[in-house]
Amino acid sequence: MKETFYFTHDYGARNDPELVKVVMKYGMEGVGVYWCLVEMMYENGGYLLLSECDTYAFALRVESDVIGGLVRDTNLFQTTKDKFYSESIIKRLQERDDKSVKARESAFARWHPDKQDANVKRTQCDSNAIKEKKLKEKKLKEKKLKPINPGSGVSLHNSMIKIYSEWYNDKVGVKYPFQGGQDGSAIKAIIVNLRSAISEKNKKEATDDDVLNGWKFLLDSYDKWESFYQAQLKLSQILSNLANIYINIKGIRKDGKYNKTQAGKLTDKDWETLAKARRGE
């Protein structure tokens, strides 16, 4: 089953006694942090690391005490020795997985006609085979790389994907499971962000080659990313973390916390560019 970017949200959740306590102690900022942590849990299989609370706090621009309080002082999350999670999120992820299994079983049954009328099923199988063949041919055309041609959005798009795919294979050891619509949208947004940031820095419109070189530099600087971001290598995750990765490359202490002495190296223009990147401008 293809992953999605949404999860169910009970519209009366704000009245939960535990969330009311959060509002009383941290204000609406605490509620916002809670839902951000929920999103991060869905992105990471339902669990977050207790040892990374400072990193999560940095990413959300809040004090680490806020996240620590949500984990320790409420019943919103449960903990193990090294992780924290939500039982309701685990349950909903399991339900999603169960639906995925049933969908696969249903598809398998459609392709095995022994228990159904052979003639009717054969026509359906032939039709499905033709559709699958056309779909594979379409995907193959989409993945086929063209030479770099400055000014051509399609060529830049494919070149960005090629660079990323080779980098991902080197880091993970397996081929990236590219998902056309989802990853295609992510790479387009990354191109927009990189072009904007580079244009701001160079005081002139960035070329396609500038964007490609910036993309290579960002990926080659992987060792400077925080461990939390190093574990999030999907294109959609890199897009979500892009502004923070920019800051990582500028300077992060070895313990994963932001080095305030290096904050001075960021100019007002840097901060403005990062803010635009976070807003998706």
N, C-alpha and C positions, 0 to 999 in steps of 0.2 A: 504493500500500500504506500502510495506517495505521501511524503510528509507534507503537512500543511502549516500555515502560519497563524492558526487560530486555535483557541480552546474554549470550552464552555465556561460561562461566567454567570453564576446565579445572581439575578438582579436584586436580590435582597441581602447580598453578602455584607453590605455596609452595616447592617443591623446585628451582625454576629457579635456576641458579647466580647469575644477576644479582640475583634477589630475596634470595638468601642473603647476598650482599654488602651489600644494603640493610639487612637486619636487623643485620648485624655493625656497620655504621656508624651507623645511626639508630634501631635497635631496631624494635619493631613499629609505632611511630608512622610510620616511613618506609614500611612496607607499606601502612598505611592511607592515607597521602597518595598513594601510587602508584595505588591503586584509585579514589580520588576523582578523580585526573587522568584515569584511563581513562573514568570516567563522563562527565566534562566533555567529553572528546573525542567520545564517542558523541553527546552533545547538540549539538555544534558541527561536525558533518560530518567528524570525524576529525582536525581540526587545532586547535592552540592557539597563541597569539602569544607569542613570546619576550619581547616588550616588556611583557607583562602578568603576568610571573612574580610581581612584588610583590603585584599584586592577587589572584592565585590564593592566594598565601601568606596574605594577610589573610583571605580568605574561609574558608580551612581552619584558621586560627588556628595557624599554624606559622611559623617563621623562613623568610625567603626563601632562605636558604642550603640548606635541605632540598630545596626544589624545584629550585634551581639544580644541586645535586649529583646529583639523579635524572636531570636532563636531560644534564648534561655528563659525569658520571663513570661512567655505566653504559651498557649497550647496550639498555636497555629502550625508549628512544625514539630516533628519528632526527630530524635537524634540516635545515631549509633556511635561507635567509638570514634570514628573519624569523619562522619558525614551527617548532614541533616536533610530532611525530606518532608513531604506532606503525604499522609496516607490517602487522601482523596485524589491527589495527582497520580500516585502509583496505581490506584484503582482505575482511573480513567485511561491511563496509558495502557493498562492491561486489557481494558474493554476495546480500545482501539486495535491492539494486537490481535485480539480474538476475532474482531470483524475482518481483519486482514486475512487471517487463516481461513475463515469461512468463505471469503471471496476467492481465495486460491483454490479451495476445494470445489467451489461451484464452477470455476473456470476449467478445472481438471475434468469434472464430470461432463462438461459440454464437449470436450475433445475425446471422450471415450463412449462411443455410441452403442456398446454391446447390450445395454439395458433399454435402448430405445429403438424406434423404427429405423432400420438401416438406411432406407432411401431418403427419408426426411432429414435424418441427421447428416448424411453425406453431403447433401446440398448445403446445409448450414456450415459444415466443416470446410467445404470448398470456398464458401463465401468468406469465412473467417480467415482462411489461409491467404486469400487474395488481399484482404484488408491488412493483414499483418505484413505481407510482403511490401505493399505500398508504404506502410508506416516505416518499415526498416529502411526503404530506399529514401524516404523523406529525411529521416534522421541522419543517414549517411551523407546526404547532400548538405545538411546543416552543419555537420562536423568537419566537412572537407575544408581544409585551410587554403586560403588564397595568399599570394605574395603581398607584402606590405605595400600599400599605395597611399601615400600621404593624402589626407582629405577624404578618404573613403571610409565611412563608418563601419561597413561590413568587414573590410580587411583588418582594420584596427581591432574590432571585436574578436575576430578569429585569432589574430596574433596574440591578443591578451590571454585568450583561452589556452592557446598552445603553450605559452610561457608558464601559465599556472599549472596546466596538466603535467608538464615535465617536472616542475618544482614539487608538486604534490606527490608524484610517483617517487621522487628522490627522498622525500621526507617520510612518507608512510610505507612505501614499498609495494603499493598496489595502484592500479589504475583508478583515477577519480570517477565515481559513478555519476557522470554528468546528467543533469535533469534539464532538458531544453528550456521550458518556460521559466522556471524558478531561477536557475543559474544564469540564463540569458538576461533576465531583468537585473540580476545582481551585478553582472559584469558591466552592463550599460551604466548603472548608477555609479560604479567604481570609476569608470572612465570620466564621467561628469565631475566627480569629486576631485580626481587627480588633475584633470585639466584646469579646474578652478583654482586649486591650491598652487599649481606650478605657474599659472598665469599671474596670480597675485605676487608670487615670489619674484618672477622675472620681469614684472611690469609690462608684459606683452602677451599676446595670445599664444598658448602652448600648442606646439605642433603634435602630430600623431607620434613622431619619434620621441618627443619629450615625454609624452604620456607613457609610451612603452618603456623608456628608460626609468621613469619614476616607478612604474609597476615592478620592474626588475629589482630596483634598489629597495623597495619596500619589502619584497619577498626575501631578498638576499640578507636583509637585516633581521631575519627571524630570531636570531639569538638574542636580540635586544628586546623582543616582545616579552611581556609578563607571561608567566607560566599559564595563567588562566586563558590568555589569548592564544598561546601556542597550542592549546588543546582544542581550539575552535578553528578548524581549517576549511570548513565549507565556505563557498563563495559568499553565501548569504550572511554567514557569521563574520567573515572578514569585513564585509560591508558595514554591518552593525557596529563593529569595533574599530572602524577605520580611524576615527578622530583620536581615540585612545592609543592606537598603534603609532600614530604620528608622534604623540607625546612620548611614548616609550623610546622611540628612536632618538628623541632629543635628550633623554636622560632619565634613567630609573636606577635606584639603588639595587644592589645585589639581593637584598632581602625582599624585593618586589614592591617597596614603598617609594613614592615619589620623592626625589631628592630636591628639597626646596632651595638648596644652594644653587642648583642648576636651573631653577625656574627663571632666574634672571636672564638666561640665554634665550628665552622666548620673548620676542618683541611684541609690541601691541598688535602689529600686523599678523604675527604668528597666531596670537590668541583669537583675533578676528577671523582668520582663515579656518582655524579649528572649530570655532563656533558655527561658522557657515557649513562646514562639513558635517557636524553633528545634526544640523537642521536639514541636511540634504539639499542645500542650495547649490 
